Amino acid sequence: MLRITRRAGERVIVGGEVVIEVLEVRGATVRLGIDAPRSVSIYREEIWLEVKRENEAAASAPAELPALPVLSDLPPGPGEP
């Protein structure tokens, strides 16, 4: 892990396309601005972990859904021959 020190107004560039700027430091809270192409997904860690958990749960769900009846196999409704 790279660890660097930045002050408000200073930036870090990642991969030549992503710019992270320290907007404000107030006590233990740091506000960041992130400028990145739309093709780059940016998540807060707690959101990323929740999405990852949901994806894993969906992937482990049963793959087969119960078969739906074929319409020709259903009994005729009222007024149908």
Buried (B, 14 or more C-beta within 10 A) or exposed (E): EEEEEBEEEEEBEEEEEBEBBBEEEEEEEEEEEEEBEEEEEEEEEEEEEEEEEEEEEEEEEEEEEEEEEEEEEEEEEEEEE
